[in-house]
Amino acid sequence: MILKLIIFAIVGLLIYKFFGGKFPKMGRTADEKQLEDNTLVECAKCSTYVTVKESMLMNGEYYCSSKCREK
Ligand SMILES: [Zn+2]
């Protein structure tokens, strides 16, 4: 019983090391986020294009400034 746990621990460690100490899914998420930050989106109010990072998201729509966001 305890031997099984040790084998599981070793296998788990090997899988962890195989992925270079971090899971590839996490790395990909960071890349996607960076790409998303630089993506241009259109302001729902005045149609100005701003990056996602600069824009303001409200109710699933992007706005270029708080002025546009407030109607
Ligand atoms: Zn705007």
N, CA, C, O and the ligand as a Tripos MOL2 file, in Angstrom:
@<TRIPOS>MOLECULE
protein
  285   283    72     0     0
PROTEIN
NO_CHARGES

@<TRIPOS>ATOM
      1 N           0.8380   -1.2120    0.0000 N.3       1 MET1
      2 CA          0.0000    0.0000    0.0000 C.3       1 MET1
      3 C           0.8730    1.2620    0.0000 C.2       1 MET1
      4 O           0.6790    2.1640   -0.8150 O.2       1 MET1
      5 N           1.8340    1.3080    0.9280 N.am      2 ILE2
      6 CA          2.7180    2.4750    1.0020 C.3       2 ILE2
      7 C           3.6400    2.5430   -0.2170 C.2       2 ILE2
      8 O           4.0310    3.6240   -0.6580 O.2       2 ILE2
      9 N           3.9820    1.3540   -0.7570 N.am      3 LEU3
     10 CA          4.8260    1.2890   -1.9510 C.3       3 LEU3
     11 C           4.1260    1.9290   -3.1460 C.2       3 LEU3
     12 O           4.7560    2.6090   -3.9560 O.2       3 LEU3
     13 N           2.8380    1.7080   -3.2440 N.am      4 LYS4
     14 CA          2.0330    2.2970   -4.3280 C.3       4 LYS4
     15 C           2.0910    3.8260   -4.2570 C.2       4 LYS4
     16 O           2.2200    4.5040   -5.2760 O.2       4 LYS4
     17 N           1.9950    4.3420   -3.0540 N.am      5 LEU5
     18 CA          2.0310    5.7980   -2.8600 C.3       5 LEU5
     19 C           3.3780    6.3760   -3.2740 C.2       5 LEU5
     20 O           3.4520    7.4530   -3.8650 O.2       5 LEU5
     21 N           4.4480    5.6370   -2.9520 N.am      6 ILE6
     22 CA          5.7860    6.0940   -3.3230 C.3       6 ILE6
     23 C           5.9400    6.1000   -4.8460 C.2       6 ILE6
     24 O           6.4880    7.0420   -5.4190 O.2       6 ILE6
     25 N           5.4440    5.0270   -5.5020 N.am      7 ILE7
     26 CA          5.5050    4.9510   -6.9610 C.3       7 ILE7
     27 C           4.7150    6.1170   -7.5890 C.2       7 ILE7
     28 O           5.1720    6.7530   -8.5380 O.2       7 ILE7
     29 N           3.5500    6.3710   -7.0480 N.am      8 PHE8
     30 CA          2.7290    7.4810   -7.5390 C.3       8 PHE8
     31 C           3.4630    8.8170   -7.3920 C.2       8 PHE8
     32 O           3.4070    9.6700   -8.2780 O.2       8 PHE8
     33 N           4.1440    8.9810   -6.2680 N.am      9 ALA9
     34 CA          4.8870   10.2150   -6.0040 C.3       9 ALA9
     35 C           6.0220   10.3780   -7.0000 C.2       9 ALA9
     36 O           6.2530   11.4760   -7.5070 O.2       9 ALA9
     37 N           6.7430    9.2770   -7.2870 N.am     10 ILE10
     38 CA          7.8600    9.3280   -8.2290 C.3      10 ILE10
     39 C           7.3530    9.6170   -9.6380 C.2      10 ILE10
     40 O           7.9200   10.4450  -10.3510 O.2      10 ILE10
     41 N           6.2840    8.9330  -10.0350 N.am     11 VAL11
     42 CA          5.6970    9.1590  -11.3640 C.3      11 VAL11
     43 C           5.2330   10.6110  -11.4980 C.2      11 VAL11
     44 O           5.4590   11.2600  -12.5190 O.2      11 VAL11
     45 N           4.5950   11.0900  -10.4670 N.am     12 GLY12
     46 CA          4.1290   12.4750  -10.4710 C.3      12 GLY12
     47 C           5.2780   13.4650  -10.6080 C.2      12 GLY12
     48 O           5.1900   14.4570  -11.3310 O.2      12 GLY12
     49 N           6.3590   13.1660   -9.8910 N.am     13 LEU13
     50 CA          7.5390   14.0340   -9.9390 C.3      13 LEU13
     51 C           8.1740   14.0130  -11.3280 C.2      13 LEU13
     52 O           8.6180   15.0470  -11.8270 O.2      13 LEU13
     53 N           8.2170   12.8240  -11.9540 N.am     14 LEU14
     54 CA          8.7860   12.6800  -13.2920 C.3      14 LEU14
     55 C           7.9630   13.4570  -14.3210 C.2      14 LEU14
     56 O           8.5140   14.1000  -15.2140 O.2      14 LEU14
     57 N           6.6500   13.3890  -14.1840 N.am     15 ILE15
     58 CA          5.7590   14.1330  -15.0920 C.3      15 ILE15
     59 C           5.9810   15.6410  -14.9030 C.2      15 ILE15
     60 O           6.0270   16.4110  -15.8620 O.2      15 ILE15
     61 N           6.1130   16.0210  -13.6540 N.am     16 TYR16
     62 CA          6.3500   17.4330  -13.3320 C.3      16 TYR16
     63 C           7.6620   17.9260  -13.9400 C.2      16 TYR16
     64 O           7.7320   19.0210  -14.4990 O.2      16 TYR16
     65 N           8.7110   17.0840  -13.8190 N.am     17 LYS17
     66 CA         10.0160   17.4450  -14.3710 C.3      17 LYS17
     67 C           9.9910   17.4190  -15.8990 C.2      17 LYS17
     68 O          10.6830   18.2030  -16.5480 O.2      17 LYS17
     69 N           9.2070   16.5320  -16.4600 N.am     18 PHE18
     70 CA          9.0730   16.4160  -17.9080 C.3      18 PHE18
     71 C           8.5600   17.7350  -18.4950 C.2      18 PHE18
     72 O           8.9880   18.1340  -19.5780 O.2      18 PHE18
     73 N           7.6880   18.3830  -17.8230 N.am     19 PHE19
     74 CA          7.1380   19.6560  -18.2890 C.3      19 PHE19
     75 C           7.9950   20.8560  -17.8500 C.2      19 PHE19
     76 O           7.5520   22.0020  -17.9280 O.2      19 PHE19
     77 N           9.2030   20.5850  -17.3970 N.am     20 GLY20
     78 CA         10.1360   21.6560  -17.0560 C.3      20 GLY20
     79 C           9.7630   22.4100  -15.7980 C.2      20 GLY20
     80 O          10.0680   23.5960  -15.6710 O.2      20 GLY20
     81 N           9.1110   21.7440  -14.8740 N.am     21 GLY21
     82 CA          8.7980   22.3640  -13.5990 C.3      21 GLY21
     83 C           7.5540   23.2100  -13.6190 C.2      21 GLY21
     84 O           7.1120   23.6830  -12.5720 O.2      21 GLY21
     85 N           6.9760   23.4140  -14.7910 N.am     22 LYS22
     86 CA          5.7030   24.1470  -14.8450 C.3      22 LYS22
     87 C           4.8170   23.5320  -15.9060 C.2      22 LYS22
     88 O           5.2990   22.9780  -16.8950 O.2      22 LYS22
     89 N           3.5630   23.6310  -15.6970 N.am     23 PHE23
     90 CA          2.6300   23.0040  -16.6080 C.3      23 PHE23
     91 C           2.4630   23.8830  -17.8570 C.2      23 PHE23
     92 O           2.3090   25.1000  -17.7510 O.2      23 PHE23
     93 N           2.4970   23.2530  -19.0370 N.am     24 PRO24
     94 CA          2.4470   24.0140  -20.2840 C.3      24 PRO24
     95 C           1.1680   24.8330  -20.4410 C.2      24 PRO24
     96 O           1.1650   25.8640  -21.1140 O.2      24 PRO24
     97 N           0.1030   24.3820  -19.8310 N.am     25 LYS25
     98 CA         -1.1590   25.1060  -19.9470 C.3      25 LYS25
     99 C          -1.0590   26.4920  -19.3230 C.2      25 LYS25
    100 O          -1.6380   27.4540  -19.8290 O.2      25 LYS25
    101 N          -0.3130   26.5870  -18.2090 N.am     26 MET26
    102 CA         -0.1490   27.8700  -17.5240 C.3      26 MET26
    103 C           0.6510   28.8550  -18.3810 C.2      26 MET26
    104 O           0.3190   30.0380  -18.4600 O.2      26 MET26
    105 N           1.7060   28.3480  -19.0180 N.am     27 GLY27
    106 CA          2.5290   29.1850  -19.8870 C.3      27 GLY27
    107 C           1.7480   29.7140  -21.0620 C.2      27 GLY27
    108 O           1.8810   30.8760  -21.4450 O.2      27 GLY27
    109 N           0.9330   28.8520  -21.6300 N.am     28 ARG28
    110 CA          0.1330   29.2440  -22.7740 C.3      28 ARG28
    111 C          -0.8780   30.3160  -22.3870 C.2      28 ARG28
    112 O          -1.1370   31.2360  -23.1630 O.2      28 ARG28
    113 N          -1.4420   30.2010  -21.2030 N.am     29 THR29
    114 CA         -2.4220   31.1700  -20.7420 C.3      29 THR29
    115 C          -1.7810   32.5580  -20.6250 C.2      29 THR29
    116 O          -2.4070   33.5660  -20.9530 O.2      29 THR29
    117 N          -0.5420   32.5990  -20.1580 N.am     30 ALA30
    118 CA          0.1690   33.8700  -20.0290 C.3      30 ALA30
    119 C           0.4160   34.4890  -21.4000 C.2      30 ALA30
    120 O           0.2770   35.7010  -21.5690 O.2      30 ALA30
    121 N           0.7820   33.6640  -22.3790 N.am     31 ASP31
    122 CA          1.0050   34.1510  -23.7430 C.3      31 ASP31
    123 C          -0.2800   34.7130  -24.3380 C.2      31 ASP31
    124 O          -0.2910   35.7750  -24.9610 O.2      31 ASP31
    125 N          -1.3480   33.9770  -24.1300 N.am     32 GLU32
    126 CA         -2.6270   34.4140  -24.6690 C.3      32 GLU32
    127 C          -3.0660   35.7310  -24.0490 C.2      32 GLU32
    128 O          -3.6490   36.5880  -24.7130 O.2      32 GLU32
    129 N          -2.7740   35.8710  -22.7710 N.am     33 LYS33
    130 CA         -3.1600   37.0970  -22.0860 C.3      33 LYS33
    131 C          -2.3880   38.2920  -22.6380 C.2      33 LYS33
    132 O          -2.9410   39.3750  -22.8250 O.2      33 LYS33
    133 N          -1.0740   38.0700  -22.8990 N.am     34 GLN34
    134 CA         -0.2340   39.1340  -23.4330 C.3      34 GLN34
    135 C          -0.7200   39.5520  -24.8230 C.2      34 GLN34
    136 O          -0.7610   40.7370  -25.1520 O.2      34 GLN34
    137 N          -1.0860   38.5580  -25.6240 N.am     35 LEU35
    138 CA         -1.5890   38.8330  -26.9620 C.3      35 LEU35
    139 C          -2.8860   39.6220  -26.8730 C.2      35 LEU35
    140 O          -3.1200   40.5650  -27.6290 O.2      35 LEU35
    141 N          -3.7110   39.2150  -25.9410 N.am     36 GLU36
    142 CA         -5.0020   39.8630  -25.7790 C.3      36 GLU36
    143 C          -4.8330   41.3290  -25.3560 C.2      36 GLU36
    144 O          -5.6060   42.1860  -25.7830 O.2      36 GLU36
    145 N          -3.8400   41.6150  -24.5320 N.am     37 ASP37
    146 CA         -3.5820   42.9790  -24.0740 C.3      37 ASP37
    147 C          -3.2820   43.9290  -25.2260 C.2      37 ASP37
    148 O          -3.6300   45.1090  -25.1740 O.2      37 ASP37
    149 N          -2.6250   43.4040  -26.2790 N.am     38 ASN38
    150 CA         -2.2350   44.2510  -27.4040 C.3      38 ASN38
    151 C          -3.2290   44.2120  -28.5670 C.2      38 ASN38
    152 O          -2.9980   44.8200  -29.6120 O.2      38 ASN38
    153 N          -4.3100   43.5080  -28.3780 N.am     39 THR39
    154 CA         -5.3280   43.4140  -29.4240 C.3      39 THR39
    155 C          -6.1580   44.6910  -29.4440 C.2      39 THR39
    156 O          -6.5490   45.2160  -28.4010 O.2      39 THR39
    157 N          -6.4130   45.1740  -30.6420 N.am     40 LEU40
    158 CA         -7.2270   46.3780  -30.7650 C.3      40 LEU40
    159 C          -8.7120   46.0210  -30.7120 C.2      40 LEU40
    160 O          -9.1690   45.0670  -31.3400 O.2      40 LEU40
    161 N          -9.4290   46.8040  -29.9570 N.am     41 VAL41
    162 CA        -10.8780   46.6190  -29.8710 C.3      41 VAL41
    163 C         -11.5560   47.9580  -30.1570 C.2      41 VAL41
    164 O         -10.9930   49.0270  -29.9180 O.2      41 VAL41
    165 N         -12.7670   47.8670  -30.6690 N.am     42 GLU42
    166 CA        -13.4870   49.0830  -31.0250 C.3      42 GLU42
    167 C         -14.3560   49.5400  -29.8640 C.2      42 GLU42
    168 O         -15.0470   48.7410  -29.2310 O.2      42 GLU42
    169 N         -14.3090   50.8180  -29.6010 N.am     43 CYS43
    170 CA        -15.1590   51.3840  -28.5590 C.3      43 CYS43
    171 C         -16.6160   51.2530  -28.9820 C.2      43 CYS43
    172 O         -16.9770   51.6170  -30.1010 O.2      43 CYS43
    173 N         -17.4430   50.7380  -28.0950 N.am     44 ALA44
    174 CA        -18.8520   50.5050  -28.4210 C.3      44 ALA44
    175 C         -19.6090   51.8170  -28.5980 C.2      44 ALA44
    176 O         -20.6940   51.8440  -29.1790 O.2      44 ALA44
    177 N         -19.0300   52.8970  -28.0960 N.am     45 LYS45
    178 CA        -19.7290   54.1940  -28.1420 C.3      45 LYS45
    179 C         -19.2610   55.0610  -29.3230 C.2      45 LYS45
    180 O         -20.0800   55.4960  -30.1330 O.2      45 LYS45
    181 N         -17.9430   55.3110  -29.4210 N.am     46 CYS46
    182 CA        -17.4530   56.2570  -30.4220 C.3      46 CYS46
    183 C         -16.6300   55.5950  -31.5230 C.2      46 CYS46
    184 O         -16.0750   56.2900  -32.3740 O.2      46 CYS46
    185 N         -16.5400   54.2690  -31.5220 N.am     47 SER47
    186 CA        -15.8590   53.4970  -32.5690 C.3      47 SER47
    187 C         -14.3580   53.7540  -32.6710 C.2      47 SER47
    188 O         -13.7490   53.4410  -33.6940 O.2      47 SER47
    189 N         -13.7590   54.3150  -31.6370 N.am     48 THR48
    190 CA        -12.3110   54.4930  -31.5970 C.3      48 THR48
    191 C         -11.6560   53.1580  -31.2510 C.2      48 THR48
    192 O         -12.1520   52.3970  -30.4200 O.2      48 THR48
    193 N         -10.5250   52.8950  -31.9120 N.am     49 TYR49
    194 CA         -9.8170   51.6500  -31.6190 C.3      49 TYR49
    195 C          -8.7890   51.8630  -30.5090 C.2      49 TYR49
    196 O          -7.9370   52.7480  -30.5850 O.2      49 TYR49
    197 N          -8.8950   51.0420  -29.4970 N.am     50 VAL50
    198 CA         -7.9480   51.0750  -28.3800 C.3      50 VAL50
    199 C          -7.5030   49.6450  -28.0800 C.2      50 VAL50
    200 O          -8.1910   48.6860  -28.4290 O.2      50 VAL50
    201 N          -6.3440   49.5140  -27.4290 N.am     51 THR51
    202 CA         -5.8980   48.1770  -27.0420 C.3      51 THR51
    203 C          -6.7300   47.6880  -25.8640 C.2      51 THR51
    204 O          -7.2930   48.4730  -25.1010 O.2      51 THR51
    205 N          -6.7870   46.3860  -25.7470 N.am     52 VAL52
    206 CA         -7.5710   45.7820  -24.6660 C.3      52 VAL52
    207 C          -7.0960   46.2850  -23.3110 C.2      52 VAL52
    208 O          -7.8870   46.5020  -22.3930 O.2      52 VAL52
    209 N          -5.7800   46.4650  -23.2100 N.am     53 LYS53
    210 CA         -5.1800   46.9220  -21.9520 C.3      53 LYS53
    211 C          -5.6960   48.3090  -21.5580 C.2      53 LYS53
    212 O          -5.9380   48.5840  -20.3830 O.2      53 LYS53
    213 N          -5.8600   49.1820  -22.5710 N.am     54 GLU54
    214 CA         -6.3010   50.5500  -22.3070 C.3      54 GLU54
    215 C          -7.8150   50.6860  -22.2300 C.2      54 GLU54
    216 O          -8.3390   51.6560  -21.6810 O.2      54 GLU54
    217 N          -8.4950   49.7160  -22.7780 N.am     55 SER55
    218 CA         -9.9360   49.8250  -22.8590 C.3      55 SER55
    219 C         -10.6060   49.4950  -21.5260 C.2      55 SER55
    220 O          -9.9710   48.9890  -20.6000 O.2      55 SER55
    221 N         -11.8660   49.7850  -21.4540 N.am     56 MET56
    222 CA        -12.6500   49.4630  -20.2700 C.3      56 MET56
    223 C         -13.7700   48.5350  -20.6890 C.2      56 MET56
    224 O         -14.5300   48.8190  -21.6150 O.2      56 MET56
    225 N         -13.8500   47.4330  -19.9910 N.am     57 LEU57
    226 CA        -14.8480   46.4190  -20.3400 C.3      57 LEU57
    227 C         -16.0660   46.5600  -19.4380 C.2      57 LEU57
    228 O         -15.9590   46.6050  -18.2120 O.2      57 LEU57
    229 N         -17.2190   46.6280  -20.0780 N.am     58 MET58
    230 CA        -18.4550   46.6940  -19.3060 C.3      58 MET58
    231 C         -19.5630   45.9980  -20.0830 C.2      58 MET58
    232 O         -19.7860   46.2760  -21.2610 O.2      58 MET58
    233 N         -20.2410   45.1060  -19.4130 N.am     59 ASN59
    234 CA        -21.3310   44.3140  -20.0040 C.3      59 ASN59
    235 C         -20.9050   43.6500  -21.3200 C.2      59 ASN59
    236 O         -21.6870   43.5760  -22.2670 O.2      59 ASN59
    237 N         -19.6650   43.1720  -21.3660 N.am     60 GLY60
    238 CA        -19.1670   42.4530  -22.5360 C.3      60 GLY60
    239 C         -18.7900   43.3520  -23.6930 C.2      60 GLY60
    240 O         -18.4750   42.8490  -24.7720 O.2      60 GLY60
    241 N         -18.8080   44.6910  -23.5100 N.am     61 GLU61
    242 CA        -18.4330   45.6110  -24.5640 C.3      61 GLU61
    243 C         -17.2700   46.4800  -24.1030 C.2      61 GLU61
    244 O         -17.1420   46.7980  -22.9210 O.2      61 GLU61
    245 N         -16.4280   46.8560  -25.0570 N.am     62 TYR62
    246 CA        -15.2370   47.6460  -24.7450 C.3      62 TYR62
    247 C         -15.5020   49.1280  -24.9830 C.2      62 TYR62
    248 O         -16.1830   49.5150  -25.9330 O.2      62 TYR62
    249 N         -14.9510   49.9360  -24.1010 N.am     63 TYR63
    250 CA        -15.0620   51.3870  -24.2330 C.3      63 TYR63
    251 C         -13.6800   52.0100  -24.1310 C.2      63 TYR63
    252 O         -12.8240   51.5010  -23.4070 O.2      63 TYR63
    253 N         -13.4470   53.1200  -24.8550 N.am     64 CYS64
    254 CA        -12.1130   53.7200  -24.9060 C.3      64 CYS64
    255 C         -11.8160   54.5090  -23.6340 C.2      64 CYS64
    256 O         -10.6530   54.6350  -23.2510 O.2      64 CYS64
    257 N         -12.8280   55.0340  -22.9820 N.am     65 SER65
    258 CA        -12.6070   55.8160  -21.7720 C.3      65 SER65
    259 C         -13.8180   55.7140  -20.8560 C.2      65 SER65
    260 O         -14.8700   55.2060  -21.2450 O.2      65 SER65
    261 N         -13.6520   56.2030  -19.6460 N.am     66 SER66
    262 CA        -14.7530   56.1580  -18.6800 C.3      66 SER66
    263 C         -15.9000   57.0530  -19.1450 C.2      66 SER66
    264 O         -17.0570   56.8220  -18.7950 O.2      66 SER66
    265 N         -15.5690   58.0790  -19.9400 N.am     67 LYS67
    266 CA        -16.5810   58.9900  -20.4710 C.3      67 LYS67
    267 C         -17.5560   58.2380  -21.3770 C.2      67 LYS67
    268 O         -18.7740   58.3890  -21.2810 O.2      67 LYS67
    269 N         -16.9720   57.4180  -22.2650 N.am     68 CYS68
    270 CA        -17.8010   56.6280  -23.1770 C.3      68 CYS68
    271 C         -18.5720   55.5510  -22.4200 C.2      68 CYS68
    272 O         -19.6960   55.2030  -22.7830 O.2      68 CYS68
    273 N         -17.9630   55.0400  -21.3830 N.am     69 ARG69
    274 CA        -18.5890   53.9590  -20.6230 C.3      69 ARG69
    275 C         -19.8370   54.4570  -19.8910 C.2      69 ARG69
    276 O         -20.7800   53.7020  -19.6530 O.2      69 ARG69
    277 N         -19.8210   55.7470  -19.5410 N.am     70 GLU70
    278 CA        -20.9410   56.3090  -18.7640 C.3      70 GLU70
    279 C         -22.0790   56.8020  -19.6200 C.2      70 GLU70
    280 O         -22.7870   57.7150  -19.1950 O.2      70 GLU70
    281 N         -22.2980   56.2580  -20.7950 N.am     71 LYS71
    282 CA        -23.3570   56.6910  -21.7120 C.3      71 LYS71
    283 C         -23.0190   58.0220  -22.3680 C.2      71 LYS71
    284 O         -23.8030   58.5320  -23.1680 O.2      71 LYS71
    285 ZN        -15.1770   55.8380  -26.9790 Zn       72 ZN72
@<TRIPOS>BOND
     1     1     2 1
     2     2     3 1
     3     3     4 2
     4     3     5 am
     5     5     6 1
     6     6     7 1
     7     7     8 2
     8     7     9 am
     9     9    10 1
    10    10    11 1
    11    11    12 2
    12    11    13 am
    13    13    14 1
    14    14    15 1
    15    15    16 2
    16    15    17 am
    17    17    18 1
    18    18    19 1
    19    19    20 2
    20    19    21 am
    21    21    22 1
    22    22    23 1
    23    23    24 2
    24    23    25 am
    25    25    26 1
    26    26    27 1
    27    27    28 2
    28    27    29 am
    29    29    30 1
    30    30    31 1
    31    31    32 2
    32    31    33 am
    33    33    34 1
    34    34    35 1
    35    35    36 2
    36    35    37 am
    37    37    38 1
    38    38    39 1
    39    39    40 2
    40    39    41 am
    41    41    42 1
    42    42    43 1
    43    43    44 2
    44    43    45 am
    45    45    46 1
    46    46    47 1
    47    47    48 2
    48    47    49 am
    49    49    50 1
    50    50    51 1
    51    51    52 2
    52    51    53 am
    53    53    54 1
    54    54    55 1
    55    55    56 2
    56    55    57 am
    57    57    58 1
    58    58    59 1
    59    59    60 2
    60    59    61 am
    61    61    62 1
    62    62    63 1
    63    63    64 2
    64    63    65 am
    65    65    66 1
    66    66    67 1
    67    67    68 2
    68    67    69 am
    69    69    70 1
    70    70    71 1
    71    71    72 2
    72    71    73 am
    73    73    74 1
    74    74    75 1
    75    75    76 2
    76    75    77 am
    77    77    78 1
    78    78    79 1
    79    79    80 2
    80    79    81 am
    81    81    82 1
    82    82    83 1
    83    83    84 2
    84    83    85 am
    85    85    86 1
    86    86    87 1
    87    87    88 2
    88    87    89 am
    89    89    90 1
    90    90    91 1
    91    91    92 2
    92    91    93 am
    93    93    94 1
    94    94    95 1
    95    95    96 2
    96    95    97 am
    97    97    98 1
    98    98    99 1
    99    99   100 2
   100    99   101 am
   101   101   102 1
   102   102   103 1
   103   103   104 2
   104   103   105 am
   105   105   106 1
   106   106   107 1
   107   107   108 2
   108   107   109 am
   109   109   110 1
   110   110   111 1
   111   111   112 2
   112   111   113 am
   113   113   114 1
   114   114   115 1
   115   115   116 2
   116   115   117 am
   117   117   118 1
   118   118   119 1
   119   119   120 2
   120   119   121 am
   121   121   122 1
   122   122   123 1
   123   123   124 2
   124   123   125 am
   125   125   126 1
   126   126   127 1
   127   127   128 2
   128   127   129 am
   129   129   130 1
   130   130   131 1
   131   131   132 2
   132   131   133 am
   133   133   134 1
   134   134   135 1
   135   135   136 2
   136   135   137 am
   137   137   138 1
   138   138   139 1
   139   139   140 2
   140   139   141 am
   141   141   142 1
   142   142   143 1
   143   143   144 2
   144   143   145 am
   145   145   146 1
   146   146   147 1
   147   147   148 2
   148   147   149 am
   149   149   150 1
   150   150   151 1
   151   151   152 2
   152   151   153 am
   153   153   154 1
   154   154   155 1
   155   155   156 2
   156   155   157 am
   157   157   158 1
   158   158   159 1
   159   159   160 2
   160   159   161 am
   161   161   162 1
   162   162   163 1
   163   163   164 2
   164   163   165 am
   165   165   166 1
   166   166   167 1
   167   167   168 2
   168   167   169 am
   169   169   170 1
   170   170   171 1
   171   171   172 2
   172   171   173 am
   173   173   174 1
   174   174   175 1
   175   175   176 2
   176   175   177 am
   177   177   178 1
   178   178   179 1
   179   179   180 2
   180   179   181 am
   181   181   182 1
   182   182   183 1
   183   183   184 2
   184   183   185 am
   185   185   186 1
   186   186   187 1
   187   187   188 2
   188   187   189 am
   189   189   190 1
   190   190   191 1
   191   191   192 2
   192   191   193 am
   193   193   194 1
   194   194   195 1
   195   195   196 2
   196   195   197 am
   197   197   198 1
   198   198   199 1
   199   199   200 2
   200   199   201 am
   201   201   202 1
   202   202   203 1
   203   203   204 2
   204   203   205 am
   205   205   206 1
   206   206   207 1
   207   207   208 2
   208   207   209 am
   209   209   210 1
   210   210   211 1
   211   211   212 2
   212   211   213 am
   213   213   214 1
   214   214   215 1
   215   215   216 2
   216   215   217 am
   217   217   218 1
   218   218   219 1
   219   219   220 2
   220   219   221 am
   221   221   222 1
   222   222   223 1
   223   223   224 2
   224   223   225 am
   225   225   226 1
   226   226   227 1
   227   227   228 2
   228   227   229 am
   229   229   230 1
   230   230   231 1
   231   231   232 2
   232   231   233 am
   233   233   234 1
   234   234   235 1
   235   235   236 2
   236   235   237 am
   237   237   238 1
   238   238   239 1
   239   239   240 2
   240   239   241 am
   241   241   242 1
   242   242   243 1
   243   243   244 2
   244   243   245 am
   245   245   246 1
   246   246   247 1
   247   247   248 2
   248   247   249 am
   249   249   250 1
   250   250   251 1
   251   251   252 2
   252   251   253 am
   253   253   254 1
   254   254   255 1
   255   255   256 2
   256   255   257 am
   257   257   258 1
   258   258   259 1
   259   259   260 2
   260   259   261 am
   261   261   262 1
   262   262   263 1
   263   263   264 2
   264   263   265 am
   265   265   266 1
   266   266   267 1
   267   267   268 2
   268   267   269 am
   269   269   270 1
   270   270   271 1
   271   271   272 2
   272   271   273 am
   273   273   274 1
   274   274   275 1
   275   275   276 2
   276   275   277 am
   277   277   278 1
   278   278   279 1
   279   279   280 2
   280   279   281 am
   281   281   282 1
   282   282   283 1
   283   283   284 2
@<TRIPOS>SUBSTRUCTURE
     1 MET1         2 RESIDUE 1 A MET
     2 ILE2         6 RESIDUE 1 A ILE
     3 LEU3        10 RESIDUE 1 A LEU
     4 LYS4        14 RESIDUE 1 A LYS
     5 LEU5        18 RESIDUE 1 A LEU
     6 ILE6        22 RESIDUE 1 A ILE
     7 ILE7        26 RESIDUE 1 A ILE
     8 PHE8        30 RESIDUE 1 A PHE
     9 ALA9        34 RESIDUE 1 A ALA
    10 ILE10       38 RESIDUE 1 A ILE
    11 VAL11       42 RESIDUE 1 A VAL
    12 GLY12       46 RESIDUE 1 A GLY
    13 LEU13       50 RESIDUE 1 A LEU
    14 LEU14       54 RESIDUE 1 A LEU
    15 ILE15       58 RESIDUE 1 A ILE
    16 TYR16       62 RESIDUE 1 A TYR
    17 LYS17       66 RESIDUE 1 A LYS
    18 PHE18       70 RESIDUE 1 A PHE
    19 PHE19       74 RESIDUE 1 A PHE
    20 GLY20       78 RESIDUE 1 A GLY
    21 GLY21       82 RESIDUE 1 A GLY
    22 LYS22       86 RESIDUE 1 A LYS
    23 PHE23       90 RESIDUE 1 A PHE
    24 PRO24       94 RESIDUE 1 A PRO
    25 LYS25       98 RESIDUE 1 A LYS
    26 MET26      102 RESIDUE 1 A MET
    27 GLY27      106 RESIDUE 1 A GLY
    28 ARG28      110 RESIDUE 1 A ARG
    29 THR29      114 RESIDUE 1 A THR
    30 ALA30      118 RESIDUE 1 A ALA
    31 ASP31      122 RESIDUE 1 A ASP
    32 GLU32      126 RESIDUE 1 A GLU
    33 LYS33      130 RESIDUE 1 A LYS
    34 GLN34      134 RESIDUE 1 A GLN
    35 LEU35      138 RESIDUE 1 A LEU
    36 GLU36      142 RESIDUE 1 A GLU
    37 ASP37      146 RESIDUE 1 A ASP
    38 ASN38      150 RESIDUE 1 A ASN
    39 THR39      154 RESIDUE 1 A THR
    40 LEU40      158 RESIDUE 1 A LEU
    41 VAL41      162 RESIDUE 1 A VAL
    42 GLU42      166 RESIDUE 1 A GLU
    43 CYS43      170 RESIDUE 1 A CYS
    44 ALA44      174 RESIDUE 1 A ALA
    45 LYS45      178 RESIDUE 1 A LYS
    46 CYS46      182 RESIDUE 1 A CYS
    47 SER47      186 RESIDUE 1 A SER
    48 THR48      190 RESIDUE 1 A THR
    49 TYR49      194 RESIDUE 1 A TYR
    50 VAL50      198 RESIDUE 1 A VAL
    51 THR51      202 RESIDUE 1 A THR
    52 VAL52      206 RESIDUE 1 A VAL
    53 LYS53      210 RESIDUE 1 A LYS
    54 GLU54      214 RESIDUE 1 A GLU
    55 SER55      218 RESIDUE 1 A SER
    56 MET56      222 RESIDUE 1 A MET
    57 LEU57      226 RESIDUE 1 A LEU
    58 MET58      230 RESIDUE 1 A MET
    59 ASN59      234 RESIDUE 1 A ASN
    60 GLY60      238 RESIDUE 1 A GLY
    61 GLU61      242 RESIDUE 1 A GLU
    62 TYR62      246 RESIDUE 1 A TYR
    63 TYR63      250 RESIDUE 1 A TYR
    64 CYS64      254 RESIDUE 1 A CYS
    65 SER65      258 RESIDUE 1 A SER
    66 SER66      262 RESIDUE 1 A SER
    67 LYS67      266 RESIDUE 1 A LYS
    68 CYS68      270 RESIDUE 1 A CYS
    69 ARG69      274 RESIDUE 1 A ARG
    70 GLU70      278 RESIDUE 1 A GLU
    71 LYS71      282 RESIDUE 1 A LYS
    72 ZN72       285 GROUP 0 **** ****
